Amino acid sequence: MISFDITSLFTNVPVDETISIITNILKDTDLPTGYIACVNHCLTTGYFLWRGEYYLQVNGVAMGSPLAPVVANIYMEWFEGQALASAPVRPRHWWRYVDDVFAIVNREHVAEFVGHLNSVHGSIQFTTEEEREGMLPFLDVLVRREENGRLSHTVYQSKLGEGDISEAARLLFSSDVVTPYSSETFGALKKNFKWRKYNNLAGSYIFEPFGVELLGPWGPSALKLCKNILKHMVIS
């Protein structure tokens, strides 16, 4: 078992090639041709503001755009079709979810297969993680290879040891690390208080990091989620 992850897929989707792929797909449908012009406009006019200056995003698709995951999926469907068809060694199984892939590849051919994937397009590069002791985490699932060859699964939770927590706290609350949240969102909590709280936690605690998109159509729901979580946080 092996998992593949594409490095920064959204910001590396080749826009011109993707527009061409979408154009060819729409030609075989009865959808209005105006859709092609709309897609082209959305993918080639990604302006954003940074420190008072306006920029045009020339590579990839805009993070947070409702069109981004659809476009990325369309391109990856085309990409994996090309990659698997031309692979010198085909994986026994290949399942993809956006930019994460779970596959079963013979150990002897892993390096050759990865090299092939990374040669298909310069912008699309894969990293890998192989199974250890018959287990492989994939997304939020821990896949196990049983002695009889069958696969089983359970919920995957990453555990941090006490030393890991201390190091995470040092990096998170170090004065050298500047985040846009430190002065506004967490200003009421003193840094030394946070340090003690994290540094004294037992190694049996399980931390589940999560992220929410505060821009785009899901923004209001994400903000509401954050506020509800904050209501249930207790500081002792």
C-alpha positions in Angstrom: 0.0 0.0 0.0 1.1 3.5 -0.8 -0.4 7.0 -0.8 0.4 9.8 -3.1 -0.1 13.5 -2.5 0.3 16.2 -5.1 2.3 19.2 -4.0 0.2 22.3 -4.0 -2.3 21.1 -6.6 -4.6 24.1 -6.7 -1.8 26.6 -7.3 -0.1 24.4 -9.9 -3.1 23.5 -12.1 -1.9 24.5 -15.7 -4.6 26.9 -16.7 -4.3 27.0 -20.5 -4.2 23.2 -20.7 -7.2 22.9 -18.4 -9.2 25.3 -20.5 -8.4 23.2 -23.5 -9.5 20.1 -21.7 -12.8 21.6 -20.6 -13.4 23.0 -24.1 -13.0 19.5 -25.6 -15.4 18.0 -23.0 -18.1 20.7 -23.6 -17.9 20.1 -27.4 -19.3 16.7 -26.8 -22.3 18.0 -24.9 -25.4 20.1 -25.7 -24.4 22.8 -23.2 -24.3 26.4 -24.5 -20.8 27.3 -25.9 -21.0 30.4 -23.7 -19.8 28.3 -20.8 -16.4 28.1 -22.4 -16.0 31.8 -22.4 -17.2 32.0 -18.8 -14.7 29.4 -17.6 -11.9 31.1 -19.6 -12.8 34.4 -17.9 -12.9 33.0 -14.4 -9.6 31.2 -14.8 -7.6 34.0 -16.4 -8.8 37.0 -14.3 -7.7 36.0 -10.8 -6.7 39.3 -9.4 -5.9 39.7 -5.7 -4.8 42.5 -3.4 -1.6 42.1 -1.3 -0.2 44.9 0.8 -1.9 47.6 -1.2 -0.8 46.2 -4.6 -3.0 44.3 -7.1 -1.6 41.1 -8.7 -2.8 38.7 -11.4 -2.5 35.0 -10.6 -1.0 33.5 -13.8 -0.6 29.9 -12.5 -3.1 27.6 -10.9 -6.6 28.3 -9.7 -7.6 30.7 -6.9 -7.9 29.1 -3.4 -11.5 29.5 -2.1 -13.0 29.9 -5.5 -16.1 27.7 -6.0 -14.7 26.8 -9.4 -11.3 25.7 -8.1 -12.1 22.2 -6.9 -14.2 21.4 -10.0 -11.4 22.6 -12.3 -8.7 20.8 -10.4 -10.7 17.5 -10.5 -11.3 17.9 -14.2 -7.6 18.4 -14.9 -6.6 15.5 -12.6 -9.1 13.1 -14.2 -7.4 13.9 -17.5 -3.9 13.7 -16.0 -4.4 10.3 -14.3 -5.8 8.9 -17.5 -2.7 9.9 -19.4 -0.3 8.9 -16.6 -1.8 5.4 -16.0 -2.2 4.7 -19.7 1.5 5.4 -20.4 2.9 4.0 -17.1 5.6 1.3 -17.6 4.2 -0.4 -14.6 0.5 -0.2 -13.7 -0.7 -0.2 -10.0 -3.0 -3.0 -9.0 -5.4 -0.4 -7.6 -5.6 3.3 -7.8 -8.2 5.5 -6.0 -8.0 9.3 -6.0 -9.7 12.0 -4.0 -8.8 15.4 -5.5 -5.0 15.5 -4.8 -4.7 12.4 -2.6 -4.3 8.9 -4.0 -4.5 5.5 -2.3 -2.8 2.8 -4.4 -1.4 -0.7 -4.3 1.9 -1.0 -6.1 4.5 -3.7 -6.0 7.3 -2.6 -3.8 9.9 -3.3 -6.5 8.3 -0.9 -8.9 7.4 2.1 -6.5 10.5 4.2 -7.5 9.9 3.6 -11.2 6.2 4.4 -11.0 6.8 7.6 -8.9 9.4 8.7 -11.4 6.9 8.2 -14.2 4.2 10.2 -12.5 6.5 13.1 -11.8 7.6 13.2 -15.5 4.2 13.6 -17.0 3.9 17.3 -16.3 6.5 19.6 -14.6 3.9 21.4 -12.5 2.3 18.2 -11.1 4.7 16.5 -8.6 3.9 13.7 -6.2 5.1 12.9 -2.7 4.6 9.4 -1.3 4.1 7.6 2.0 4.4 3.8 2.1 2.8 1.5 4.6 4.6 0.7 7.9 3.9 -2.5 9.7 1.0 -3.3 7.4 -0.7 0.1 8.1 -1.1 3.3 6.1 -3.0 6.4 7.1 -5.0 7.9 4.3 -7.0 11.1 4.9 -8.9 10.3 8.2 -8.7 6.5 7.8 -6.1 4.1 8.9 -6.0 1.2 6.5 -4.6 -2.2 7.8 -3.4 -5.1 5.8 -4.5 -8.3 7.6 -2.6 -11.6 7.6 -5.1 -13.1 5.1 -4.4 -10.3 2.6 -7.7 -8.5 3.1 -7.8 -4.8 4.0 -9.6 -3.4 7.1 -9.9 0.2 8.3 -10.5 2.3 11.3 -10.6 6.0 12.2 -7.1 7.6 12.1 -6.0 9.9 14.9 -2.5 11.3 15.1 -1.0 11.3 18.6 1.5 13.8 19.8 3.9 13.0 22.6 4.7 15.4 25.4 7.9 16.4 23.7 6.2 17.1 20.5 3.6 19.3 22.2 6.4 21.3 23.9 8.1 21.8 20.6 4.9 22.8 18.9 4.2 25.2 21.7 7.7 26.7 21.3 7.2 27.3 17.6 3.7 28.5 17.9 4.2 31.1 20.7 7.8 32.1 19.9 8.2 35.8 19.4 10.1 35.0 16.2 6.9 33.6 14.7 4.5 36.3 13.5 0.9 35.4 12.7 -2.0 37.6 11.7 -3.9 36.3 14.7 -1.6 36.9 17.6 -2.4 40.5 18.4 -6.1 40.6 17.5 -7.6 37.2 18.2 -5.4 35.9 21.0 -4.2 39.1 22.5 -6.1 38.5 25.8 -4.2 35.3 26.5 -0.6 35.8 27.7 2.1 33.9 26.0 3.6 32.4 29.1 0.1 31.1 30.1 -0.3 29.4 26.8 3.2 28.0 27.1 2.5 26.4 30.5 -0.8 25.0 29.4 0.7 23.2 26.4 3.9 22.2 28.0 2.2 20.5 30.9 -0.3 18.4 28.9 0.1 14.7 29.2 1.3 12.6 26.3 -2.1 10.8 26.3 -3.9 13.8 24.8 -4.9 13.5 21.2 -4.8 16.7 19.1 -6.9 17.0 15.9 -6.0 20.1 13.9 -8.6 21.4 11.5 -8.9 24.3 9.1 -11.8 26.2 7.7 -12.2 28.4 4.6 -13.2 31.9 5.7 -13.5 33.2 2.1 -15.9 32.2 -0.6 -19.4 30.8 -0.3 -18.7 28.9 2.9 -17.3 31.9 4.7 -20.4 32.7 6.8 -20.8 29.1 7.9 -17.1 28.8 8.7 -17.3 31.9 10.9 -20.4 30.6 12.7 -18.6 27.3 13.3 -15.6 29.1 14.9 -17.8 31.2 17.1 -19.7 28.1 18.4 -16.4 26.3 19.1 -15.1 29.3 21.1 -18.3 29.3 23.2 -17.5 25.8 24.4 -13.8 26.5 25.2 -13.1 26.6 28.9 -9.9 28.2 30.3 -9.0 27.1 33.8 
